Amino acid sequence: MKTISKSLKIGTSIGLFFTCFTQPIIAADIFVCGDGEVTLGYAPTSEYNLQVGDEVMWQEWDVVNGVNIGAPQVLTYDGTPASVNLTLQGPNLDDGSHNYIVFVLSTGDECTGDNSDPVEIFKLPELSILLGTPSFAQYCEDGSGPDGQTSSEIVATTTPGIALPSEVLLVYTWTADGITDVSSIGSSTPNSTTVTELTNTFTLTTNTVGVYTFNTSVAYAAAAADGTIIKGGGCLTTSTNSQTVEVTAKPGKPVITVG
């Protein structure tokens, strides 16, 4: 039997290799969001050099039970590496984890090579985000109201379609109608760089009289600009239930008239 390399490459333009003879699968999952794509390719560093006519068999794999899921996708090598690349498109994947293996059926003698180790692709779900009711719908510009309040908080809550892996990070961006830079009127919770945060809070602290209407958006924090490999990244979603806070004017000092 011909020796089949147990190597896979994820994304030809990305250059990540999973070499099974020399090291375990890299401890970083490949995430796909929305319309993103991931390309699985037969690595040129493989011990076996593909021959024209070889069939490269891509198979989704149940890693728990060690069995295939559905039929393999068969690609025939025509002398160019791209001829046996398997492109996985986000819209065609169900949300959640997918594992793939590859093996080769050689031309001529039709020897079947060994299975590669699996590579995991995780399809990230669409996100939805809603704003909670402000902690104070109004407050006085100088805190002269009965509660002495000088700020108001709005909490944004993200709901993913399925539970997110711990490696996936979320980025929140707040906007207020008519305000170029929302940091001039308050502040939001810093985006976490370590854990998945499903909530984010904006605190309005301005003492400038006016009505402030807020929205926020959430996205996966991308590890690659093209959105194909994600540590969270892409699939921007914006809240549809804007919230309003009014900063009211303090009445000026009155003058008494005597008649």
N, C-alpha and C positions, 0 to 999 in steps of 0.2 A: 504494500500500500504506500502511496506517495505521502510524504510528510506535509501536513497542512499547518501553516503558521496560525497560531492563536493570537492574532493581532487585529485590532480594528482601529480605524481613524474616524473621529467624529468631526464632520465639517471640514472639507478639503481646504477651505480658506482660513480655518481656525488653527489647524495644525496640532490638535491634541491627539496623542497616541495612547492606546491602552495595550501594552505589550505583556502578554500573559506568561511568557517564559521567564521574563526577568523581573517582573514586579506585578503586584495585584492591580486590579482596576483602580485607576486614580480615584481618590476619595473626594470626588466632586461630581454631583449629578448634573445631567444636561437637562435644562428646563426649556420648554417651548410654550410660548404664549400667543394666543390669537392666531394671526396669519404667519407666524414664524415657521421656519423650516430647519430641519437637521438632516445632514447628509452623512450616511454611513458608507465608508469606503474600505476597500481591501488595501491595507497599508503596503507601500513599496518595500518596507523593511521585513516583510514576511519571509520565512525560511523557504517557502515554496513559491516559485515564480509562475504566475498564471500563464497558461498556454492558450493560444487562440482556439476557441471552441469549448474551453472549460466552462462549466456551469457553476456559478456562485449562488448558493442557496441562502437567502435571508429568511429567518424564521423568528416570529414572535414566540417568546418562551415563558412558561410558567415556572418561575424559579423556586417556588415552594414545593411543587409536586414533581418538578423535573420533566415536564411534558410540553409538547408544542401546543400553540394556540393557533388553530386554523392551518391552512396550507402555506408552504413556503412560497416566497416570491423568488422566481428563478430568473437570473440575468446571465446572459452568455457573453463571455469575454471575447472582444473583437480586436484585441491588441492595444486598446486605449484604456487607461484606468477608469475613466468616467463611464465606460460601458457597463461596469458592474457596481456603480454607486447606487445606493438606495436612498431616495429622498423621502423623508417623512414630513408631511405637511400638517401643521397644527389643526386646521379645520377638520381633518380626517381622523384625528385621534380623539378618543374619549378622554375626559379629564382623569388625571391620576397617572399611576406608574405603568410603564411599558418596558419590557426587557426583550432584547434582540440578541440572537446568536447568528453565526454564519459558518457554513462549511462548504467544501468544494467537491463537485463531482467531476473528475478529470475526463478529458476527451479521450476517445480511443478505447482504453481499457476500462473506463468507467469506474475507477476506484473512488470510493467515498472517503473523504477526509474526516478528521475528528471535528467535533463541535468546538467553536471558540468559547471562551468565557462570555457570559452575558454582559451587555451594556444597558444601563437603565436610562430611559428617556421619560421625563415627567411632564405631562401636559398640564399646565396651570389653568385653573378655572377663571372665568370672567369674574370681575369684582363688582359689587354694588356698594354704594356709600350713601349714608343718610346723616343729616345734621340734627342734633337734639335741640330742644328748646333752650334759648339762652337762660343762664342762671338769673339774669335780670333783664327784662325787656326794655327798661329805662333806668337811667341813673343820672343824678345831677352833676353838672360839670365840675363842681368843687366838693362833691360829697356832702352837700348840705341837706340831703334828703333825710327822712326819719331813720333810715338804716345806716346812714353814713357811707353808702356804697360808692366806690370810685372806679369800678370795673365790672365786666360781665364776661362769663365764659360760655363758649359753645363747643360741644363735643361732637366730633365726627366719628362714626362707627362704620367700619368696613365689614361686609359679609361676603366671604368667598363661597363659591358653589360647593367646594369640598374643603376638608382640613388642609392647610398648607404645610409643606415640609418646613422644618425649623430653619433651614438654610435660606429660605426666601425672605427677603426684606421688602418693606413697603415704603414708598416716598409720598408724603402729603404736601400739597401746595394750596395755600389759602388765597382767596381773592375777595376784594370788597368793591362794590360798584363805585366807580368814580375815584378810586384810590390807586395811584400808580404803584406805591410801595406799601404793602400792608404792615411792614415793620415800623412804619411811622405812626401807627395808631395802636399797636399792641404787639403781641408775640405769640408764637405757636410752640407746641412741644417739639423739641429737636427730633428729627428723624433718627430712629435707632439704626446703628451699624452692627448690631449684634443679635437682636431678637426680632421676631415677627410681631409688630405692634398693630393690633386691629382697631385701635382708637387713637385719636389725636385731638388736642384741645387748643383752641385759639382764645386768648384772653385780650379783650378790648380794654385798653387803659387810657385812651385819649380823653382829654378834657375839652376838646373842640366840639362845640355844639353842632349837632347834625344827626341825620338818620343814616345808619350804616347797614348795608345789605351784604351778607356773606354767602360764599359758596366755597367748596373745597374739592380738589381732585386727588385721586390716589392712583399710583402706578407701581408695578413691580420695579424694584431697583436693578437695573441692568448691569451685568458685568461686562457685556460687550455692546458696543454702539449699534451693531446691526440687529440686536434683539433676538438672535438665534440662540446664543448661550446666555442663560439668565440665572442670576442669583436674585431672582425677582427682577423684572425689567419689562416695561411696555404695558400694553393694554390699559391705557389711561382711561379712567372713568371719573365723571364729574357728578357731584350731587345735584339732584333735581328739586330738592326742597330747601331753597334758600331761607336764611333766617335773618331777622332784622333787630338791631338794637338802636335805641334812640338816646343820645346824650342831650339832656335838656338844659336850658339856660337857667341860671340862678336869677331870680328877680332882683332888680337893682334896688338901691336904697331909696325908699319913698320920701316924699316931702309932704309935710302936713300943712294944710291950709286952715286958716281960722276965719270964720265968717262972723 
